[in-house]
Amino acid sequence: MQMMHVDTLIQARWIIPVEPHEVILENHSLIIDKGHILDILPTKQAIEKYQATQHEILENHAITPGFINAHTHLAMTLLRGIADDLPLMDWLENHIWPIEKKWMSEEFVRDGTDLGIAEMLRGGTTCFNDMYFFPEITARQAIHHGIRANIGLVMIDFPTAWADNPDEYLSKGLALHENLRHEALIRTPFAPHAPYSVSDEPLQRINTLAEELNTPMHMHVHETDFEVSQGDIRPLQRLQQLGLINPNFIAVHMTHLTDSEITEFAKTGAHIVHCPESNLKLASGFCPVQKYLDAGINVALGTDGAASNNDLDMLSEMRTAALLAKGVAKDASAVSAYTALRMATLNGAKALGIDDITGSLKIGKAADLCAIDLSDLETQPLYNPVSQIVYSASRHQITDVWVTGKQCLKNRELMTINIRDLHLRIAAWQEKLSK
């Protein structure tokens, strides 16, 4: 039988496709051609059937879908640790916003984005959903480094270095959407900041445009008690009255919902992004994840910005999400390791509207992959690789990452980022921001 020539054959100890749920394939290989998954089959059969330009042998590794960080403020990586141990509104109003007002620029966003992308790729993330100023710069850097991204078209009522008013935010956002619409790795959802920072008229305009363009909307909702207590009606009710809550809506945080709000939200088909470590650090509240899942709501995972986390580590986020959910539900079976991994992969893809492209290892999908070396003492003995990934593994065990079949991380080495140059740029920002 004549062998078929393909781009890449990756043979691994385990392949964890996520779809179907709770499946682990042992001693299998994954076949990549033209950026997509062509086949998944036992390694012995793969070697007999395919001849690959690149043949990777990962005897101690688990291959998972690349992680999807469903909520970031990527350039805020430059603010990591600059205003710790403060409640959200004090943190924002008295520290973060004044620093941003003073220092926000294209260079700030470029360097912070490069730092964030480097950290995410080294941690197995192949896609992120961002909300920040100068989104055209974030998009440019994501394209350069070959990472998949949803670049939020930000909206906020007050002026910033990027725009002066809602009209300018919207016009700049629509121009960026048009400029990026042919970029294969980039999507441009609308990203109004929060109910307390965006008024009705801009939200109504965004909602109309989101329906016309069939694009998601990404927004902080019910993050704190303070937010929920403002105004005559609860923020979620206001958004529902404005017609925003629908299958294209992505609500971030959602730590304060009543049982009736959960029931009504589930009916809409909208999505939730859970950011457990940021919520814990800012003491924002506890997201009842298992209640949401039981209600049929799609729940994804995000890190939030590194200024409030203080990292972009999706392995850590999975572990925290699983452990916190058990404590909140008072049920040790809540958010299993398999569910946590699904939240960080396929559920994120569903929330972003790209689950036909990525989020699971399925024939025909993009080859967005993460390879995790489970041979370290810290992940031994090994009875179940998914359990070890979620509860024991460290991001330093992630050795290789591919996005659409292109290797972005190889043996822990970044392929598009000069680490020495990045260190120098970040050191310069540390000196400026410390003054």
Secondary structure, 3 states (H helix, E strand, C coil): CCCEEEEEEEEEEEECCCCCCCCCEEEEEEEEECCEEEEEEEHHHHHHHEEEEEEEEEEEEEEEECEEEEEECHHHHHHCCCCCCCCHHHHHHHHHHHHHHHHCCHHHHHHHHHHHHHHHHHCCEEEEEECCCCHHHHHHHHHHHCCEEEECEEECCCCCCCCCCHHHHHHHHHHHHHHHCCCCCEECCEEECCCCCCCHHHHHHHHHHHHHHCCCEEEEECCCHHHHHCCCCCHHHHHHHCCCCCCCEEEEECCCCCHHHHHHHHHHCCEEEECHHHHHHCCCCCCCHHHHHHCCCEEEECCCCCCCCCCCCHHHHHHHHHHHHHHHHCCCCCCCHHHHHHHCCHHHHHHHCCCCCCCCCCCCCECCEEEEECCCHHHCCCCCHHHHHHHCCCHHHEEEEEECCEEEEECCEECCCCHHHHHHHHHHHHHHHCC
